[in-house]
Structure formats: C-alpha cells, structure tokens
Amino acid sequence: MGEVVALPNTGRPALGRAVTEYLEGIGNANTARAYTVALRALEKEFGGDSPLDVLEGEHGADRVASWFTDRWGSASANTVNARLRALGSACSWWTKQSWLTGNPLRRIRSRPVPADRTRALSRAVVQELLTREGVALREKTLWRLLYESAARAGEVLALDVEDLDLANRRARVRRKGGAVDTITWQTGTARLLPRLLGGRARGPVFLTDRRARVELPAQDLDPATGRARLSYRRAQELFAAAARGATLHQLRHSALTHAAEEGANTSTLMAYSGHTSVASLAKYTRVSAEALGAWQAERDPAARRGYVP
C-alpha cells in the first residue's frame, strides 16, 4: 500500500471527515479505490456526521461486528479479508491521530483462504505423480492419459475399449455438450493402455477392483468379469490422496498451461482441449511464474556469451 501522509490534527473529526482525510492521504490510487468501498459503507451505516465515539467501547465494537457480518458475512474469504484490511488500516491511522482509543474491529476475525484447487500443477509435481513407484496400474494409466490428452476426467472415464485406436494413439470421446471429438496421447500412455486392458476387447476402459454389487446398465459393466466402470468420485478420491488434495481437473489444467508455455498456438490449444470458445480457454493458458522467469532468462542479453552493455 502507498504511504499514508499524516495530516495536521485539528481536533477529533466526525466519521465522514475522518474517512475522507484517511483516503486522501493514501498515496496509491488503486489502494484508495479499493479501500473506499469498505470505508464509505462504514460511513453510510453509522452516519457521516456521527462522532468517532460511535465506534468506541464495547457497544461500538458489537455494532461494528454486527454490521460487518450482515454486510459481508456471506462473501468470499478474499472479500471479507480485503474489507477487514481496509477498515483496520483506517482505524490504525485514526488511532495514531489520537481520534480513536480502542479497536472497533476486535470482534471480527479474518478468514482462512481456501487452497486454490483449479490452478496448474508445476511440471515437477506432475512428473513426480506420473512416475511415482507403487501406484496401481489403473491410476498410473488414468493420470498419464488425462495429462497427455488434456481431456476432462469425465470424458476419459466414459471411454470404452471400442473407442480406442491404440495403433494411432487416439480415441473418440463425447465432449461436454455432446459433440464427438478425438483425443490423442503420447508414448507413456501408449505403453500403459495395453497392459491395463489385458486383451479385453469390450467394456469400459477403467474398471472398479471388484464386481458391481448393484444392478448397473450393461454399458457400464465389463461383460467378462462383471466389474463396473470406475466412478469419477472414486477416481478423484484416489488422486487427491496421492496429490495432497489436488483434483483430476488440475491435470487437464496443467497440460494446457504447459502446452501454452511451450508455444502451442490458439488453434492447437482449442483442438487439444475441446474448447469452442477462446474466452473459455483463456484461464488455462496463463503462463506460470517459473515459465515467465525462464523466458526472461533466455532472452536476457546480459546472459548471452560475449555481451557488452
């Protein structure tokens, strides 16, 4: 945040004036705009002409906490914490001006921000997961196929053996919305799939460990063993346990991000992902900080042999 400039103390102002003086002293325009939301809401609730005494004491702290909860209690953790930071910064500054003697926010607590389960995993994390010892063949094949194809987990789990073209490393999938499309994979998946199938020519590609205990549609059963199609829920549980809570969707996100970092153009990425909208694709193609740093290092003239500034 930009430095807040102390103003001459001309006596204890009303709440509205205290808010204005604080905001005018913020040197960073973006911070000032962000903090204005919370502080003007406080002013509107308690009255711009009210003395700052309205925030003091136990009664003031109770009123502030009640108002804050009513106003932002159902908001996201990031929003709650942003509003609380704005109010806290102003209250701290008002205290330095000797306009406040207590902390009106003492009844309010910041919220923990949930871990981001939608972001791309680093290449190192993906590589470790895909090559980890002791992982069952089914999970090893599923995770690698998801990463190499950038397909949605639901699309891959819906695959039947008849959908596979092993010789050409491709398969037919039904995309979100019902369109039939093709996914492709690389050598890692090509080596694992035949081992997983074990000569099966029909039925779901990914099966449960045991026979189905309830009656299921014939298309979701292996006709030879009676085992059922692996469910998304079970597949996600196993991946989350191995990947510290990460989601199967993050393998798709990671594949697209890494492809973008390697220079894949928009048309290729849309074919790879099955997206029909560039806007929908955008969130998957944000270059990571590590890749950005590597790009900067590669093009840094000072790193070139014989460079003279």
N, C-alpha and C positions, 0 to 999 in steps of 0.2 A: 504494500500500500504506500502511496505517496505520503510525505511528511505532513502532519497537521500543524499548521502555524498557530502559535498561541496569540490570542488577541488581548488587548488591554482589558482588565477586569473592571467593568463599570457597574458592578452590583449584580445581584442574582436575577437573571432574566426569567421571563415566562418560558414555558416549554417550547412554544413555537419559535421564539427568538433563539433559544439555546440550540435547537435543531438547525436553524439557518446558519448560525455562527459556526457550528461544528462543520457542516457541509461545505461552507465557503472556505474553510481552512484546509480542506483536503487538496493536496497538490495534483493528484492523479484524477483526470476527468472520468475515466472508466470506473474507478473505485467510488467516486462521488455519485455517479449514476446508480450503481448497484446498491449503495448504502441508503440512497434516497427512499427506496421502496419501503424498507422497514421503519425508517425514522419518520417519514410522513404518515405512515399508518399509525405509529405510536402517537403522533401529534393529533391526528384525527380522532383517535379513541379517547384521549384524555383531555383534549381541548388545547388549542394553541395559546390561549390566554391564561391557562391554568399555571400556577406557580410550580416550580420543580418539586415543591413539597409533596405534590400529589404522588410522586414516586417513592417517597421516603417511608421508612418504618415497616413494620410487619404488614400492616394493611396495604401499603403501596406495593410491596413485593407480592402479596397474594393477588392483588388486582392485575399486576403486570403478567404474572404467571397464568392467570385465568384467561386474560385477553390473548396472550401468545398462543396458548393451547387451542382456544377457539379459532384463532385466525390461521394457524399453520400446523395444527396437530395432525392433520391427515396428509400433509405434504411429504415429499420425499426427504430422506435424511440429508441430502445435499442442500435442499432448500431450507430446511429447519436450521441447519448449521450456518448457512450463509446469513440468514436473518439474525441469528443469535450473535454472530461475529459483528455485524453492523451495529446492533444495539450495544453490545459490550464495548466496542471501541468508543462509541459516543459517550457512554456512561463513564468510562475511564477518563476521557478528556474532561468531562464536566466535573469530575472529582478533582482533577488537577487544578481546575479553575476555582475550586472551593465552592462550587454550586451544588454539589451533592456530597453527602456524608456517609452514605451506605451504598450497598449494591442491590439495586432493584431487581436484578436478574438471578438472585441467589436460589430461587425455587426452580429454575429452568436448567435442564441438562442437555448438552449436545448429544447427538445420536451417532452410534457407530454406522459407518457407511458400508453397506454390503459389498463383498468382493465382486469384482466385475467378471461374470461368467460368460460374457459374449466376446471378449477380446481374443485376438490371435495369440496362440502359444508361440514361444520362441522356437527357432529351428532346433536348438539343442534339446529342449524339452520334448519336442515331437520325436526326434531321433532316439532319445533315451527310451521313450514309451514303445516305439516300434521295434526296438532291438532288445528289449529287456528280457533277461533269462527267466524262465519259469512261468511265462504267460501261456495260457492254453491256446491250442492251435486255432480254435474258433475265434477267440478275441484277437489274437495276433493278425488273423486274416481280415477280420472286420475292420479293425483300426487302420490297417495299412490301406485297405480298399477305400475307406472313407477319405483318407488323406490324399491318396494318389488320384482319386477321381473327383474330389471336391463335391461329391454328391451329398444330398441330405440323408441323414440316417434312416428316415422312413422309407426313402426310395431304395436304399440298398437292402434293408431288412425285408422288403417286399419282393426281392428278386427270387425267381425260381430258376432251377438248373437249366430249364429250356430257354431262358432269356440270355444265357451266357454264350458268347462266341470266344471260346478260350484261345483259339488259334490266332485271332486278330486282336486279342486283349480288349474286348469291348462287350457291352451288354445293353439291352433295351430296358429303359426304366420309364415309369409314368411319373412325370413331374407334378409339382403342386399345380392344381388347376386342371389336371387330366391329360396334358399333352404328352405324347410318346416321344422320347428322346433317346440319345445314345450317350453312355459314359464310357470312358477309356481308363486304362491303368498302365502301370509300368512293370518292370521285371519283378520287383518284390512281390506284388500281388499275383503275378503270373506264376510264380513258383509255389505260392501257398495254396491257391484255389484247388488245383488237382488233388493235393494232399487232403484238403478239407472234404472234398466231395467223395473221395474214396471209390470212384467208379459209379456213383449214383447218376442216373440219367433223368430223374424226375423229382419233383417236390421242391420245397423251399431250400435255398442255399444254406441259410443259417438256421440250425435246429436247436431245440432245447436238449438238455442232457438226458431226460427221461421221457417215456411215453406220456402222451397227454392224459390227464386224469379226468377231464370233462370232454363232452362231445364238441367237436370243432368242425368247421367246414372242411370238406375234403381237400381244397386247395391250400389249406394251412397245415397239412399233415404229410409226412414222408410215408408213402404207401408201403414201403418195405419194413420200416421199424415202428411206425405209429408215433414217432416223435413229432412235436409241433414246431411251428415257426417261432423263432426267438422273438420275444416281445421287445418293444422299444424300452419299456420300463426296466426290464432285467438287463438289457444291454447297457443302459445308462448307469444303472447301479454298479455294475462291474467296472465300467470305465471310470466313474467318479472315485471308486475305492482305490483304483490304481493311480489316478492322476490328481490326487489331492483336491477332489471336488470339481474338477473341470468337467465340461459337458462334451458329449459327442459332437454337438454343433460346432464346438471350437476347433475340431479337426477340419471341418469344411472351411471355417473362417480362416484358419491358419494356411490351408492350401491356397486359397485365393489371394491372401495377403502376400504370401511368399512368391506366388507367380507374378503378381504385380511388381514386386521388388526386383524380380529378375527381368522385367521389361516386357511382359506379355501385354499386347495391345487390347483395347476395349473389346473388339470383336471376338478375340480369342477368349478373353475372360468371360464374356457372356455365353459363349458356347460351352466353356468349361463348367460354368456354374448353373446353366439352365435359366438364367435370368432373362426376362424380356424387356426390362427397363434399366437404363443406365443409372437412374436415381437409386434403384434398389441395390444395385451392385456397389455403389459408392462407399458404403460403410465397411465393406470387406477389403477395400483396396487402399486403405490408409497405411502409408509406409511407416514401419516401426522406427523408434529412435535409434536402434542399433544399425538398421539398414541405412538410415539417413546419415549416421556418423561414418559408416563405411564408404558411402557415396562421396561425402565431403573429403574424406581422407584420400580417396582415389583421384579426385580432381584437384587436390591441393597442389599448386605449383611449387610450393616450398618442399614438397616431398619428392619431387622429380629429381633424378640424378643430374647434377651439374647446374641446377637452377641458381641464378644470381639475381637477387632482388634489386 
